Amino acid sequence: MVKTHGRSSEKRIKKYIKSDSFQRVIIVVVTWLVLSTLLAYETAPKKYKLKVGDVSQFDIQAPSDLKNTLKTRQNAEEKAEELPPVVISIENANSDMLNGAYEYFDGLEQVILNVNQEKIVSREDLDYIIKKHDPEGLYSVLFEMDESDREYIFSDKGLEGVRTLKGLIIKGTIPSLTVKELMEDNLTSYKAQSLAQVEMQLEEDSLSYIARDVLNKVLKPNSRIDEEATQAKKDEFIESYINENPVIIYKDERIISKDDIVTEDIYEVLKEINYIDSEGKPDYLLYISVFLIILGLILITIAYFKNFQPKIVQDRRSIMLICVVMLITTLFAWVFKEFVPDLSYLLIPVFIAPVLLAIFLGIEPALAINIFLVFSFGLMLGGNYEFMLMALAGGSFAAYFTTNATQRRRISLAGIILGAINALIIVFTGIIAKKSFESLLNEGGLAFVNGIFSIILAIGILPFLESSFNLVTPLKLLELADPNHPLLKRLLMEAPGTYHHSLMVGNLAEVATREIGGNALLARVGAYFHDIGKLKRPNFFKENQMNGNPHDKLTPNLSTLVITSHTKDGEELAIKYRIPKIIRDIIVQHHGNTLVAYFYHKAMQADKTEELKEETFRYEGPKPSTREAAVVMLADSVEAAVRAMPEKTPGKIEGLIRKIIKDKLDDGQLDRCDLTLKDLSTIADSFMQVLSGVFHERTEYPELEKKNTLAELDNSIYNIEKGKTKTKEANPG
């Protein structure tokens, strides 16, 4: 039991893997992964191998507004160094200076008085006496003076001068300095200034020695720098400066130009935005975001198709086509973004997708995919609104103008108009952005070229997609409808009756299909090729028989086999001549599994005792699965039946048409196509309209007697026409 259950599960898995639904999911998932990878690669910043001190080989622009943090801090620190330090007073420094001055002068006066009381014989005696009364050498300045200066100091005038100097310093100099911030680094300067001011007020230069000495010994710093407070002040200033005066590198502004030296601050900017190859790490968050955004866009697009275009969701080939076109367009976008990043928003040929999908699938899928790509590429380009506006408007126009295009000239014209629309959008957005006239001219020109280039690429890719996916476009159908097509030429030469029958069926099918909203061109081309299988045995079909009927010598069963085989023979010929599958489907479906009634009844009459199987006398099918194939079936039957009518009056033709359509409906031949009863009535009316023009009543001309000469023949015709004119004049209206 376990083995049986395991085999059953394995079969279900294999069956699911082979199913269309699983393959559609795989196609979408692969497209999502490839598309997201390309977009994430281009969305992620480009990395450069640079280090501090290198010469840049690149012009690197800012992807957005960036803050040069290091340069901002450097500027702040430079400004902070210009700030005055925080200075605090030294306790008792000012009073110490004043007291020191008093002590200095009091001691000096006492030394002078004591020396003057001694008997001085020589200079040596004076030196000895000074040292005696100044054992600590506080007034060593007295030994630095010249003899004359020292004599002055120890004179009565000198003592008076010292007392005057004392007053100047104690009452003037020191008080003026105490209000200033005397510090180690400026003390020497203040001493020099004070000495100069004192010297200007002295009457004797000899006192300058004393003034200098007292200032050097008494003056000292009364203030000092508070290092902690100063640093705190600088730090506060730096933070404030950084917030208020950041160095900004604006979006699209160059971070560094080619041949510039990579400075430390520029390196830090590049490193911060992950532009440095050696330092940058993969931005996994960015990649995950891109993958999830693209997944969201895909799910939204699928939801749109599921609700408004369900046939596309259920058709693996259509899904594959959409995915391939998206990837082709994305590949072009990747190339332009990689090699011309600055101009990529003007050059990405996003219009390839809407043009191709409009031609293959119609305008609705083309518009949906265009919107998808606009947002996807907008993500890659950093939300460039100029590109998004251009792609949205231009893509919508391209889809509208190329839907059901039957001439390449129309598609080419669409390229010119598309280019003009692109150029106008870029110019208008450039005017809003205040761009220069030269920029508007250059960018508008590139946008115009983009429109034409996109159409050229789309036309070039078109045949490859047609052959790869076995799809047809109006252009391909027109090529197939060319009478010079090898199969149609063979049909004309080898089976002329079938050829003319096919042309007539084509006319009927085209008009009827157009009236019910189907693909009229497809129906016409399908009708042209629907009977190509008769080329294998053209003489076995009534319209090609000139002398005798081969079926007279065959049994009904064999005749049926020959007749019904022309659908399969036609499919084989179509494959050989590479006719698209949608046309091949019409070839094999145009009889469905209808009964070959003539030979079936002939067989019944030939052997009434034998029980005949009706299936033996039916076509193999399948029944028509599209509106176009069903219309070709009806047109084929109607044309053959009406052509065989002995008396072709409008009433009888209409009755026959409606009878044939009713018989096909009752026989179940129209079960697989989505034709309504209203559509069938419209088809009948369309057939009647065409056939009425073919089998209209003709004027009977009187039989002309045989004339001997051309002149007599001309006279006879003249007399007939003249008689008609008189009749009209006699009976006006």
ZALUMVEX-177063 format. One record per residue (C-alpha): residue in one letter; x, y, z. Coordinates in pm, whole numbers, padded with zeros to 5 digits, always signed. Layout:
N
AXYZ/...
end
This chain:
733
M+00000+00000+00000/V+00284+00238+00085/K+00454+00174-00249/T+00128+00227-00437/H+00066+00553-00254/G+00424+00667-00325/R+00391+00588-00696/S+00060+00769-00708/S+00213+01081-00551/E+00507+01063-00789/K+00272+01043-01087/R+00076+01342-00962/I+00396+01542-00920/K+00517+01450-01269/K+00176+01533-01412/Y+00179+01870-01238/I+00531+01947-01359/K+00420+01878-01717/S+00105+02085-01680/D+00066+02427-01842/S-00009+02594-01509/F+00322+02482-01356/Q+00517+02586-01665/R+00349+02927-01661/V+00454+02973-01299/I+00813+02873-01380/I+00823+03119-01670/V+00701+03404-01449/V+00937+03315-01162/V+01240+03296-01393/T+01143+03628-01549/W+01106+03784-01203/L+01450+03664-01095/V+01629+03772-01413/L+01448+04106-01432/S+01505+04183-01065/T+01872+04088-01088/L+01934+04322-01381/L+01743+04607-01219/A+01906+04555-00879/Y+02249+04553-01040/E+02182+04888-01204/T+02001+05031-00903/A+02296+04950-00676/P+02573+05212-00690/K+02871+05154-00915/K+03192+05083-00722/Y+03534+05236-00785/K+03879+05112-00684/L+04012+05426-00519/K+04204+05518-00204/V+04322+05839-00042/G+04591+06006-00252/D+04494+05835-00580/V+04431+06031-00897/S+04069+05970-00995/Q+04013+05823-01340/F+03641+05892-01325/D+03391+06173-01310/I+03171+06064-01020/Q+02839+06238-00966/A+02624+06240-00656/P+02320+06010-00686/S+02136+06232-00439/D+02207+06520-00202/L+02507+06410+00008/K+02664+06556+00323/N+03043+06574+00326/T+03069+06489+00696/L+03446+06497+00725/K+03484+06828+00539/T+03207+06978+00748/R+03383+06872+01068/Q+03717+07002+00942/N+03560+07340+00874/A+03398+07340+01216/E+03724+07256+01390/E+03906+07530+01200/K+03644+07782+01308/A+03654+07649+01664/E+04028+07716+01684/E+03953+08082+01623/L+03734+08101+01932/P+03883+08284+02237/P+03967+08042+02518/V+03777+08033+02844/V+03994+08240+03088/I+03958+08231+03465/S+04127+08458+03724/I+04408+08336+03948/E+04313+08395+04308/N+04511+08678+04487/A+04734+08731+04183/N+04660+09105+04159/S+04712+09169+04529/D+05030+08967+04523/M+05165+09187+04242/L+05081+09505+04437/N+05228+09374+04760/G+05534+09255+04575/A+05586+09604+04434/Y+05560+09758+04777/E+05807+09507+04920/Y+06047+09563+04630/F+06060+09939+04663/D+06065+09933+05041/G+06360+09697+05038/L+06536+09900+04766/E+06497+10225+04964/Q+06633+10055+05271/V+06935+09923+05078/I+07001+10269+04934/L+06975+10432+05276/N+07201+10173+05436/V+07461+10200+05160/N+07460+10579+05180/Q+07545+10557+05550/E+07860+10358+05476/K+08191+10512+05379/I+08265+10419+05022/V+08619+10451+04896/S+08617+10249+04576/R+08386+10059+04345/E+08484+09739+04518/D+08381+09887+04848/L+08040+09979+04698/D+07988+09627+04565/Y+08081+09487+04901/I+07853+09718+05091/I+07557+09644+04854/K+07602+09272+04903/K+07628+09331+05272/H+07293+09501+05291/D+07136+09277+05021/P+07265+08938+05113/E+06992+08756+04915/G+07078+08941+04595/L+06727+09074+04546/Y+06864+09388+04385/S+07133+09241+04165/V+07022+09492+03906/L+07246+09743+04090/F+07550+09550+03968/E+07428+09572+03606/M+07429+09950+03596/D+07703+10173+03464/E+07910+10358+03722/S+07734+10685+03652/D+07387+10529+03675/R+07472+10363+04004/E+07612+10684+04146/Y+07284+10851+04056/I+07081+10580+04231/F+07280+10621+04553/S+07247+10995+04548/D+06973+11197+04710/K+06817+11263+04369/G+06834+10895+04293/L+06647+10807+04611/E+06386+11067+04523/G+06365+10924+04167/V+06315+10570+04305/R+06032+10698+04520/T+05876+10865+04215/L+05915+10540+04019/K+05748+10358+04304/G+05447+10583+04277/L+05423+10534+03900/I+05429+10157+03922/I+05218+10106+04233/K+04957+10367+04155/G+04957+10352+03776/T+05112+10051+03610/I+05001+09768+03835/P+04638+09887+03877/S+04607+09918+03496/L+04739+09564+03453/T+04519+09404+03714/V+04214+09468+03499/K+04373+09279+03214/E+04411+08907+03162/L+04776+08846+03226/M+04876+08497+03121/E+05193+08313+03051/D+05177+08367+02679/N+05111+08742+02691/L+05297+08839+03011/T+05620+08930+02832/S+05428+09154+02596/Y+05253+09335+02883/K+05585+09381+03066/A+05740+09542+02759/Q+05440+09770+02709/S+05435+09873+03076/L+05811+09942+03079/A+05783+10160+02771/Q+05502+10359+02930/V+05700+10403+03255/E+06017+10505+03074/M+05827+10779+02894/Q+05749+10933+03234/L+06100+10904+03388/E+06332+11199+03403/E+06644+10987+03438/D+06728+10690+03221/S+06911+10535+03515/L+06578+10448+03669/S+06495+10230+03368/Y+06707+09954+03520/I+06498+09961+03834/A+06170+09981+03640/R+06260+09682+03426/D+06374+09481+03727/V+06066+09552+03936/L+05827+09472+03651/N+06005+09144+03574/K+05996+09041+03937/V+05652+09164+04038/L+05434+09107+03736/K+05293+08757+03704/P+04983+08596+03544/N+04656+08689+03706/S+04454+08464+03467/R+04477+08122+03311/I+04299+07921+03040/D+04044+07670+03166/E+04128+07381+02932/E+03820+07176+03011/A+03582+07466+02972/T+03759+07579+02656/Q+03732+07229+02502/A+03368+07206+02602/K+03307+07542+02437/K+03480+07424+02119/D+03286+07098+02115/E+02958+07281+02153/F+03053+07519+01874/I+03159+07233+01646/E+02830+07047+01688/S+02632+07363+01628/Y+02840+07452+01322/I+02803+07102+01174/N+02424+07119+01205/E+02394+07474+01074/N+02667+07480+00807/P+02694+07133+00648/V+02899+07093+00332/I+02643+06955+00081/I+02719+06784-00250/Y+02395+06824-00439/K+02237+06563-00664/D+02412+06530-01003/E+02694+06755-00878/R+03037+06599-00915/I+03177+06442-00605/I+03514+06425-00776/S+03630+06499-01129/K+03866+06303-01343/D+04236+06370-01264/D+04151+06512-00919/I+04329+06381-00609/V+04115+06168-00379/T+04118+06352-00047/E+04024+06195+00283/D+03687+06369+00299/I+03596+06272-00060/Y+03700+05915+00014/E+03472+05910+00316/V+03181+06039+00106/L+03236+05767-00156/K+03270+05509+00115/E+02952+05623+00284/I+02744+05576-00033/N+02909+05239-00099/Y+03103+05354-00408/I+03440+05219-00291/D+03505+04870-00420/S+03755+04771-00153/E+03544+04902+00134/G+03186+04859+00017/K+02981+04559+00116/P+02686+04419-00081/D+02376+04620-00003/Y+02154+04323+00071/L+01870+04543+00192/L+01866+04726-00141/Y+01862+04399-00336/I+01579+04258-00126/S+01381+04579-00171/V+01420+04572-00550/F+01320+04205-00568/L+01010+04262-00355/I+00904+04573-00547/I+00933+04392-00882/L+00744+04096-00736/G+00468+04332-00626/L+00447+04487-00973/I+00431+04141-01132/L+00151+04031-00900/I-00047+04347-00976/T-00001+04290-01350/I-00108+03925-01321/A-00416+04031-01124/Y-00504+04275-01403/F-00467+04008-01670/K-00663+03756-01466/N-00958+03992-01434/F-00953+04167-01769/Q-00746+03943-02002/P-00806+03586-01872/K-00710+03425-02204/I-00358+03561-02173/V-00312+03418-01824/Q-00426+03075-01945/D-00209+03077-02258/R+00147+02964-02190/R+00266+03098-02523/S+00129+03447-02452/I+00289+03447-02106/M+00619+03340-02260/L+00594+03611-02525/I+00526+03882-02267/C+00816+03766-02050/V+01059+03749-02344/V+00961+04097-02465/M+01003+04236-02112/L+01346+04077-02078/I+01457+04203-02421/T+01352+04556-02331/T+01518+04528-01990/L+01838+04405-02152/F+01850+04716-02371/A+01783+04929-02063/W+02070+04759-01881/V+02307+04822-02174/F+02227+05194-02192/K+02236+05238-01815/E+02573+05060-01802/F+02751+05240-02086/V+02583+05584-02103/P+02450+05632-01749/D+02419+06010-01773/L+02193+05995-02080/S+02027+05658-02024/Y+01695+05814-01919/L+01671+05965-02268/L+01794+05662-02463/I+01640+05352-02303/P+01411+05209-02578/V+01128+05124-02340/F+00881+05151-02629/I+00991+04818-02777/A+00760+04631-02539/P+00433+04821-02602/V+00490+04817-02978/L+00556+04442-03000/L+00282+04345-02756/A+00029+04573-02926/I+00103+04403-03257/F+00087+04050-03114/L-00169+04069-02831/G-00355+04399-02860/I-00359+04734-02686/E-00467+04626-02333/P-00170+04393-02262/A+00065+04644-02423/L-00051+04926-02195/A-00031+04706-01884/I+00325+04594-01956/N+00428+04948-02048/I+00312+05072-01706/F+00499+04785-01542/L+00823+04874-01722/V+00782+05246-01656/F+00783+05186-01280/S+01056+04919-01301/F+01294+05135-01504/G+01198+05439-01299/L+01326+05247-00997/M+01652+05176-01181/L+01689+05544-01275/G+01627+05671-00924/G+01273+05791-00990/N+01362+06014-01284/Y+01030+06184-01352/E+01133+06299-01701/F+01184+05939-01810/M+00865+05818-01643/L+00650+06086-01808/M+00808+06025-02147/A+00780+05645-02123/L+00421+05654-01996/A+00288+05894-02258/G+00503+05768-02546/G+00443+05402-02466/S+00066+05454-02452/F+00071+05628-02789/A+00294+05359-02941/A+00060+05084-02823/Y-00245+05265-02960/F-00094+05350-03296/T+00058+05010-03372/T-00234+04789-03263/N-00358+04595-03565/A-00117+04783-03789/T-00128+04624-04133/Q+00144+04831-04296/R+00505+04879-04197/R+00470+05236-04319/R+00221+05302-04041/I+00462+05161-03784/S+00743+05376-03926/L+00519+05682-03908/A+00446+05590-03547/G+00821+05612-03480/I+00838+05970-03607/I+00531+06079-03411/L+00658+05893-03103/G+00991+06073-03129/A+00813+06407-03152/I+00603+06327-02842/N+00916+06226-02651/A+01094+06545-02751/L+00802+06765-02645/I+00776+06600-02304/I+01150+06635-02240/V+01147+06999-02353/F+00846+07087-02135/T+00990+06916-01826/G+01324+07086-01900/I+01154+07426-01911/I+00999+07355-01572/A+01345+07260-01441/K+01489+07588-01582/K+01736+07415-01812/S+01934+07606-02072/F+01826+07625-02434/E+02125+07416-02537/S+02029+07142-02290/L+01669+07145-02411/L+01788+07112-02770/N+02028+06826-02699/E+01798+06629-02471/G+01495+06680-02695/G+01695+06555-02991/L+01802+06242-02806/A+01443+06173-02700/F+01331+06209-03063/V+01597+05962-03177/N+01482+05725-02902/G+01132+05708-03050/I+01258+05622-03398/F+01523+05384-03264/S+01264+05195-03056/I+01041+05141-03358/I+01336+05024-03570/L+01434+04773-03302/A+01074+04654-03269/I+01042+04597-03645/G+01375+04414-03645/I+01278+04188-03353/L+00928+04121-03489/P+01015+03842-03739/F+01222+03651-03483/L+00935+03651-03234/E+00692+03549-03507/S+00898+03246-03598/S+01001+03159-03241/F+00649+03166-03098/N+00471+03069-03419/L+00258+03381-03397/V+00108+03593-03667/T+00078+03967-03694/P-00125+04169-03941/L+00198+04223-04131/K+00265+03849-04144/L-00091+03781-04254/L-00054+04032-04536/E+00263+03856-04646/L+00078+03523-04645/A-00212+03676-04843/D+00025+03775-05123/P-00081+03587-05439/N+00287+03522-05507/H+00313+03298-05203/P+00448+02962-05327/L+00149+02764-05199/L-00107+03000-05349/K+00079+02999-05679/R+00074+02618-05677/L-00294+02623-05593/L-00363+02855-05887/M-00167+02642-06132/E-00246+02292-06009/A-00595+02334-05865/P-00745+02649-06019/G-01100+02561-05914/T-00993+02526-05554/Y-00799+02851-05580/H-01100+03053-05693/H-01319+02875-05440/S-01070+02977-05167/L-01074+03338-05280/M-01452+03343-05258/V-01448+03178-04918/G-01194+03440-04810/N-01427+03722-04911/L-01719+03566-04724/A-01514+03491-04413/E-01353+03834-04398/V-01680+04027-04410/A-01858+03798-04162/T-01568+03792-03914/R-01539+04169-03920/E-01910+04202-03844/I-01887+03981-03533/G-01573+04154-03404/G-01318+03883-03491/N-00986+03900-03672/A-01108+03957-04028/L-00761+03943-04182/L-00686+03610-04012/A-01014+03465-04139/R-00940+03576-04495/V-00586+03433-04496/G-00707+03115-04326/A-00965+03078-04601/Y-00698+03119-04869/F-00505+02825-04727/H-00787+02610-04593/D-00797+02374-04892/I-00427+02352-04981/G-00443+01982-04894/K-00629+01932-05224/L-00298+01993-05403/K-00209+01631-05330/R-00502+01497-05539/P-00665+01798-05709/N-00864+01594-05964/F-01057+01414-05691/F-01240+01737-05606/K-01532+01857-05815/E-01416+02216-05872/N-01097+02092-06040/Q-01252+01820-06258/M-01252+01889-06630/N-01290+01541-06781/G-01452+01266-06578/N-01489+01198-06207/P-01236+00955-06051/H-01480+00875-05773/D-01698+00686-06023/K-01435+00411-06012/L-01393+00412-05629/T-01599+00273-05349/P-01774+00526-05124/N-01543+00433-04835/L-01230+00497-05041/S-01373+00818-05183/T-01450+00935-04831/L-01095+00857-04724/V-00956+01062-05014/I-01188+01354-04950/T-01137+01370-04573/S-00759+01336-04597/H-00721+01680-04753/T-00727+01846-04408/K-00432+01639-04284/D-00257+01674-04617/G-00307+02050-04588/E-00153+02055-04241/E+00154+01867-04366/L+00197+02109-04656/A+00153+02406-04421/I+00424+02272-04190/K+00654+02220-04487/Y+00600+02579-04602/R+00624+02715-04245/I+00270+02840-04228/P+00192+02966-03872/K+00005+02730-03641/I-00301+02952-03615/I-00350+02910-03990/R-00279+02537-03966/D-00550+02511-03702/I-00801+02660-03947/I-00686+02410-04214/V-00749+02103-03996/Q-01062+02245-03830/H-01251+02388-04127/H-01459+02069-04165/G-01467+01972-03798/N-01593+01614-03785/T-01879+01670-04027/L-02033+01385-04222/V-01942+01339-04589/A-02310+01299-04665/Y-02287+01229-05038/F-02066+00922-05007/Y-02243+00810-04688/H-02578+00798-04869/K-02413+00646-05175/A-02272+00370-04958/M-02613+00309-04801/Q-02773+00279-05142/A-02501+00050-05270/D-02535-00202-04985/K-02851-00165-04781/T-02790-00493-04601/E-02462-00385-04443/E-02484-00175-04128/L-02265+00128-04194/K-02083+00320-03923/E-02140+00690-03962/E-01800+00767-03800/T-01630+00608-04100/F-01768+00880-04321/R-01679+01175-04100/Y-01376+01405-04100/E-01127+01344-03821/G-01167+01694-03680/P-01111+01864-03448/K-01405+02098-03440/P-01335+02470-03482/S-01198+02623-03161/T-01194+02988-03267/R-01446+03224-03415/E-01231+03263-03725/A-01208+02887-03788/A-01583+02850-03740/V-01658+03129-03987/V-01423+02971-04244/M-01610+02640-04200/L-01946+02806-04261/A-01815+03014-04552/D-01664+02703-04712/S-01990+02510-04695/V-02204+02804-04806/E-01983+02893-05104/A-01978+02534-05235/A-02352+02487-05185/V-02454+02817-05345/R-02221+02759-05638/A-02394+02423-05701/M-02747+02572-05693/P-02925+02552-06028/E-03137+02861-05963/K-02968+03137-05762/T-03243+03370-05645/P-03193+03586-05335/G-03461+03406-05142/K-03329+03061-05217/I-02969+03168-05142/E-03069+03309-04803/G-03268+03000-04719/L-02976+02777-04808/I-02733+02985-04602/R-02945+02969-04290/K-03011+02596-04340/I-02637+02522-04363/I-02563+02725-04049/K-02847+02551-03863/D-02725+02208-03973/K-02372+02285-03848/L-02513+02405-03518/D-02736+02100-03477/D-02448+01869-03565/G-02242+02018-03279/Q-01971+02157-03505/L-01985+02498-03334/D-01970+02372-02975/R-01605+02464-02911/C-01611+02822-03039/D-01774+03114-02861/L-02023+03212-03130/T-02367+03322-03009/L-02696+03286-03194/K-02679+03658-03262/D-02333+03610-03415/L-02468+03329-03637/S-02749+03554-03759/T-02496+03829-03831/I-02279+03581-04021/A-02576+03474-04232/D-02659+03835-04317/S-02295+03904-04410/F-02282+03596-04637/M-02602+03709-04804/Q-02465+04058-04861/V-02151+03924-05034/L-02330+03657-05239/S-02596+03904-05351/G-02322+04108-05512/V-02182+03800-05687/F-02503+03637-05810/H-02704+03949-05892/E-02943+03960-06189/R-02785+04058-06518/T-02939+04247-06813/E-03014+04019-07109/Y-02880+04160-07428/P-03057+04070-07760/E-02875+03811-07964/L-02681+03968-08246/E-02697+03814-08587/K-02372+03717-08740/K-02229+04007-08935/N-01992+03987-09220/T-01778+04281-09121/L-01671+04468-08812/A-01846+04779-08942/E-02177+04595-08956/L-02120+04469-08601/D-02049+04822-08475/N-02366+04953-08648/S-02576+04686-08487/I-02446+04770-08143/Y-02504+05140-08212/N-02866+05077-08314/I-02931+04875-08000/E-02789+05146-07774/K-02986+05410-07964/G-03308+05217-07914/K-03241+05197-07539/T-03189+05572-07525/K-03521+05641-07696/T-03699+05405-07461/K-03558+05592-07159/E-03663+05925-07307/A-04016+05793-07366/N-04039+05656-07015/P-03853+05893-06786/G-03815+05769-06426/
end
